[in-house]
Amino acid sequence: MKKNIALMRGDYSSPEIVAQAVRVLDKIAEKYGHEFVYTDIAMGGNAIDKYGDPFPDQELEKCLASDSVLLGAVGGPKWDHLPGDQRPEKGLLKMRGGMKLFANTRPAKIWPQLASASPLKEEIVAKGIDFVVLRELTGGIYFGEHRTEETECEGKTEKRSVDIMTYTEHEIERIGRVAFETAMKRGKKLCSVDKANVLDSSRLWRSVMHRVKEDYPEVEYSDMLVDNCAMQICRDPSQFDVIVTENMFGDILTDEASEITGSIGMVPSSSLGATTCGVYEPIHGSAPDLAGKDIINPIACILSAAMMLRYSFDMPAEADDIEAAISRVLDAGKRTADIMSEGMECLSCSGMGDAILAEL
């Protein structure tokens, strides 16, 4: 099978992890008789340096023409001085909007070999951590109106900033249905997270979710306020199977959920819309302090490639093969610096790539 993959190598240390993911994909192609064709895409800081734009229209068109996108991470201090609409992160928002990627999925699963790395108490980890967070990706406050203006207050002129959170019924329903379908394929348990005691957008969110749940009587459904959810993820993550929430809440909760698994260097993610052409990326950033040192953990990016094979290319056996190879590497006591513990063997970024390839 031939597939066209758009590669966003990213900024700082990101190209190092993407390079290892490509090595693994090439090995899978060789082993299973596939052909993966790569097209490099400029996005983020590297696109600013090249084009003066964090994500030019021609780069978006290349993504839309591909079968899927593999992304490293973008941004960093080099571009922090730029105005908000010119910074690397603006390219991410344009990509999500342009590709109509409304559903972000992040698994929170602890690898048994790394259980001791979790910051949670041993008795909490022992109960199990295995849930996914579905985050709505193209609505909410990130895509609302943003403005800073001058206003008069008590006879003085001062600045006032406004950020508007907006959601429509159809935006809520489509992510809701993805969440219910995901729950049907897992433990048939769904928790919808909002702030309905304060926000009108959350009250609409809750009413739409209640309407959608009538079509999924097999799913055990619950509502939870976002502040309580943040606490429950630390207190008892085993209670969750699938969580669905809006954009900003999801941004925060997914980072928390990833941290309790022991290392953000182990967590992949996917962003999909109405088609199978999605974006797959590790959840961590570009790690400027690690750039060029060959020490960053490539596993999250490699697992993101495995998710791409599973969800966009319908290659579950190939994805299973990659995940099993990583598990065997961990069983053998091989680690990168971020997940290193006493008695284990510390590998470089490329060394971890070598070890996973050897298992494949």
Secondary structure as GFF3:
##gff-version 3
##sequence-region A 1 360
A	DSSP	beta_strand	2	8	.	.	.	ID=ss1
A	DSSP	alpha_helix	14	32	.	.	.	ID=ss2
A	DSSP	beta_strand	35	40	.	.	.	ID=ss3
A	DSSP	alpha_helix	45	51	.	.	.	ID=ss4
A	DSSP	alpha_helix	57	64	.	.	.	ID=ss5
A	DSSP	beta_strand	68	71	.	.	.	ID=ss6
A	DSSP	three_ten_helix	77	79	.	.	.	ID=ss7
A	DSSP	three_ten_helix	84	86	.	.	.	ID=ss8
A	DSSP	alpha_helix	88	98	.	.	.	ID=ss9
A	DSSP	beta_strand	103	109	.	.	.	ID=ss10
A	DSSP	three_ten_helix	112	117	.	.	.	ID=ss11
A	DSSP	alpha_helix	122	125	.	.	.	ID=ss12
A	DSSP	beta_strand	130	136	.	.	.	ID=ss13
A	DSSP	three_ten_helix	141	143	.	.	.	ID=ss14
A	DSSP	beta_strand	146	153	.	.	.	ID=ss15
A	DSSP	beta_strand	156	163	.	.	.	ID=ss16
A	DSSP	alpha_helix	169	185	.	.	.	ID=ss17
A	DSSP	beta_strand	189	194	.	.	.	ID=ss18
A	DSSP	alpha_helix	200	213	.	.	.	ID=ss19
A	DSSP	beta_strand	220	225	.	.	.	ID=ss20
A	DSSP	alpha_helix	226	235	.	.	.	ID=ss21
A	DSSP	three_ten_helix	237	239	.	.	.	ID=ss22
A	DSSP	beta_strand	242	245	.	.	.	ID=ss23
A	DSSP	alpha_helix	247	259	.	.	.	ID=ss24
A	DSSP	three_ten_helix	264	266	.	.	.	ID=ss25
A	DSSP	beta_strand	268	272	.	.	.	ID=ss26
A	DSSP	beta_strand	279	282	.	.	.	ID=ss27
A	DSSP	three_ten_helix	288	290	.	.	.	ID=ss28
A	DSSP	alpha_helix	299	311	.	.	.	ID=ss29
A	DSSP	alpha_helix	316	331	.	.	.	ID=ss30
A	DSSP	beta_strand	334	335	.	.	.	ID=ss31
A	DSSP	three_ten_helix	337	339	.	.	.	ID=ss32
A	DSSP	beta_strand	345	346	.	.	.	ID=ss33
A	DSSP	alpha_helix	349	359	.	.	.	ID=ss34
###
